[in-house]
Amino acid sequence: MNTGSDVPGEVAVAADGIDVDGVKNRDEEGLGSKAPEFVKARRVLHVSWQVGVFLLGLAIVVAGIVMLPLPGPGWVVIFGGMAVWATEFVWAQLVLRWTKRKVTEAAQKALDPRVRRRNIILTSIGLVIVTVLVGIYVWKFGVVMPWKIENQ
């Protein structure tokens, strides 16, 4: 195994995520199965555990997808399913880390005064346009309540 790095300034990292100085790589920190040790010690039990976690996470994610067009907190449930998967699968842990980073960046960007000012101006313009269109509709057709429609 080659743990050396040919790139200047890059720390050489072994396959287990520990660099040549014995320090755990920050990107690899906390990754891996969160299953109890007695489950990890037995291969069949660990695979069964992983299948169970995958199916539970899949059921939660599917429920979240169903909630997207229907009433319910679809995205929250989807990320909850991803969190269940992240207890066992490294790929889900990496996806959640990336998502958290992007959400944090978006929140910081949204708090920028210039962005907030722009959003308030665009929302105000949109509300004025909708109000004008509703006014034109009411002026042209009037207000007819559905329960007062007469059969002709």
C-alpha positions in Angstrom: 0.0 0.0 0.0 1.4 3.4 -1.0 0.7 6.0 1.7 3.0 8.6 0.3 1.7 11.6 -1.6 3.4 13.1 -4.7 1.4 16.3 -4.5 3.2 19.0 -2.5 1.3 20.2 0.6 -1.0 17.1 0.5 -1.1 14.9 3.6 -0.5 11.2 2.8 -3.5 9.2 3.9 -3.8 5.4 4.2 -6.8 3.5 3.1 -8.2 3.4 6.7 -8.4 7.2 6.8 -5.4 7.7 9.1 -2.6 9.9 7.8 1.1 8.9 8.1 1.3 10.8 11.5 -1.4 8.6 13.0 -4.0 11.4 13.0 -7.5 10.5 11.7 -8.5 12.3 8.6 -11.2 15.0 9.3 -13.2 13.9 6.3 -13.3 10.3 7.5 -14.1 11.1 11.1 -17.3 9.6 12.4 -18.0 7.6 9.2 -19.1 4.0 9.3 -21.6 1.8 11.0 -23.2 2.9 14.2 -24.4 -0.7 15.0 -23.7 -2.1 18.4 -20.4 -4.0 18.7 -22.0 -7.4 19.2 -23.8 -6.9 15.9 -20.7 -5.9 14.1 -18.8 -8.9 15.5 -21.1 -11.4 13.6 -21.1 -11.1 9.8 -24.6 -12.6 9.3 -26.1 -10.5 12.1 -24.4 -7.3 10.7 -25.7 -7.9 7.2 -29.2 -8.6 8.6 -28.9 -5.3 10.6 -27.9 -3.4 7.4 -30.8 -4.9 5.4 -33.2 -3.9 8.2 -31.8 -0.4 8.4 -32.0 0.0 4.6 -35.6 -1.2 4.5 -36.6 1.1 7.4 -34.9 4.1 5.7 -36.4 3.2 2.4 -39.9 3.1 3.9 -39.4 6.5 5.5 -38.0 8.0 2.3 -40.8 6.6 0.2 -43.3 8.0 2.7 -41.6 11.4 2.3 -41.8 11.2 -1.5 -45.5 10.4 -1.2 -45.9 13.5 1.0 -44.3 15.8 -1.5 -47.5 16.3 -3.5 -49.8 15.5 -0.6 -50.2 17.3 2.7 -47.3 16.6 5.0 -43.7 17.5 5.7 -42.2 15.6 2.7 -38.7 16.9 2.7 -38.3 16.6 6.5 -39.4 13.0 6.3 -37.0 12.3 3.4 -34.1 13.7 5.3 -35.2 11.7 8.3 -35.0 8.5 6.2 -31.5 9.6 5.0 -30.6 10.1 8.7 -31.7 6.5 9.4 -29.6 5.3 6.5 -26.7 7.4 7.8 -26.6 5.3 10.9 -25.2 2.4 8.8 -24.0 3.6 5.4 -21.1 5.9 4.6 -22.6 7.2 1.4 -25.7 8.4 3.3 -23.4 10.1 5.9 -21.6 11.9 3.1 -24.8 13.0 1.5 -26.1 14.3 4.8 -22.8 16.2 5.5 -23.0 17.8 2.0 -26.7 18.7 2.5 -26.0 20.3 5.9 -23.2 22.3 4.4 -25.3 23.5 1.5 -28.3 24.4 3.8 -25.9 26.3 6.1 -24.4 28.2 3.2 -27.9 29.1 1.9 -29.1 30.3 5.3 -26.0 32.5 5.6 -26.6 33.8 2.1 -30.3 34.5 2.9 -29.3 36.6 5.9 -27.2 38.9 3.7 -28.9 42.3 3.8 -28.6 42.8 0.1 -30.2 39.5 -0.7 -33.0 40.1 1.8 -33.6 43.5 0.3 -33.8 42.0 -3.2 -36.1 39.3 -2.0 -38.4 41.8 -0.3 -38.5 43.9 -3.5 -39.3 41.0 -5.7 -42.0 39.7 -3.4 -43.6 43.2 -3.3 -43.6 43.4 -7.1 -45.1 40.0 -7.3 -47.9 40.9 -4.9 -48.6 44.1 -6.8 -48.9 42.1 -10.1 -51.2 39.5 -8.5 -53.4 42.2 -6.9 -53.7 44.0 -10.2 -54.7 40.8 -12.0 -57.2 39.9 -9.4 -58.6 43.4 -9.6 -59.0 43.2 -13.4 -60.7 39.8 -13.1 -63.2 41.1 -10.4 -63.9 44.3 -12.4 -64.6 42.3 -15.6 -66.5 39.3 -14.2 -67.6 40.4 -10.7 -67.6 38.3 -7.6 -69.9 35.3 -7.9 -69.9 32.9 -5.0 -70.1 29.2 -5.9 -73.2 28.6 -3.7 -75.1 31.4 -5.4 -74.8 30.2 -8.9 -78.2 29.7 -10.5 -79.0 26.8 -12.8 -79.9 28.0 -16.3 
